[in-house]
């Protein structure tokens, strides 16, 4: 930047002006450089890539419907079982890879004690995928 000091009416009053011409010249040079280099940057080697069909081979875990009715009776996939039998089923299910998803459906009038016993037995067996199923309003 350069300042042009001009003598106006008197020697004491100086007017300072900024000369913008060199700045405009630099901007135009940068613009030309960008216009020249941008197509070079965007060009790449053209390669025809092979096509492949890749589908994830997901193994969906089985789903177990665990139901507790109003009387506290436990059902494993609609088959009535007692709490000791549930312990055996839960241990077998916990050893499977991947673990099955346990969908717990409990009657709204069942005592919490029965649900707590089933949850504790599931925890002891090592089941980690346990979900509660409810009905929407």
N, C-alpha and C positions, 0 to 999 in steps of 0.2 A: 504494500500500500504506500502510496505517496501522498503527501499533502501539498497542495498548491496554495501558496500564500500570495495573495494579490493585494496590491495596494489600492485601497478604495479612495475615499475622499481625503483621508489624512494619513499620516505616517503612524499615528497611534492606534487606529482601528484596523485590525487585521481580520480577514475572513478566511476560515479554514474550510477547504472542500476536499472530499475523499474522491480520488480518481478511481472509478469502477472499471475502467477498461482492462487493466491487467487481470482482474478477477474474472471478468467475462471471458477473456481469452483462455484462462485456465479451465473454466467450466466447459467451454467448447472443446478443448483438447481432450478432457476427460470423457466427454460424451462420445467423441469419435473413437477413442480407445475402447470404450465399453461396447460400442456398436461393432467394432472389428473383432473383439475377443469373445463376445458372447456366443456367436454361432460355433466357434471352435470348441468352446467348453461343452456345449450341448451335443456335439457329434460324438458318437460312440461306434465301436465296431459292431456291425450288424451280424448277428448270429441267430440262426434258426434253432430255437430250443426244442428239445423233444417234449412230447406231451405224455403225461402220466396221469392215471386216475388213482388218486390217493384218498381212500375212505378209511376213516378211523374204525378200527375193529374193536368197538367197545363191547365188553361183556357186561350186560346188565345184571345186577344182582337179583336173586329171586326175592320175592316179596312174601312175607308171612303175615297172615291176618290173625292177630291175637285178640280175642274177644273175652270180656268179662261181663256176664249178665247180672241182673239185679240181685240174684241169690249168691253171687260170688263164685259161680262156676266158671272155669277157664276153658276156652276153646282155642285149639291150635289148628288153624285152617278148617274150621267148622267141626273138628273132632274133639269131643269133650275129654279133658285130661285133668289130673289133680296137680297140686303144686310140686310134688316130688317128681312126677313125670315131666313137668315143665322144666325143672332143673336139668334133666338129661337132654331134652330137646334143645334147650338154650345153649348148653355146652357144645353139642354137636354143631349147632348153627354158628357159634362163635369161632369154631375151628375152620369153617369154610372160607375159601378165598375167592372172590370177595364175600364179605359177610352179607347175609341177607338183610333186607330192610324189614324191621318189625313194625307193623302198623297196629297200634293198640287202640282198640275200641272198647270203651267201658260205658255201661249203662249209667245214665245220670243219677239213678237212685242207689247205685252200689256204694257200699261203705268204702271209705278211703283206705281202710286197713287192707282190703284185698288188692287194691291197686298198688299200695306201697309194698306189699309182699312180692308182687310180680316184678316191680321195678328193682327191688333189692336182689331178687333171684337173677334178673337180667344182668345187673351190675356184677354180681359174683361170678357169673358165667363168662363175662367179658364182652357182652354185646354192646356195640357202640352206636349202631344206627337204629334208634328207637323213636318213633313218631306217634303223636297222639292224633287220632282222627275224630273230628267233630262234625256236626251237621250245621249248615249255615242257617241263619234266622230266616 
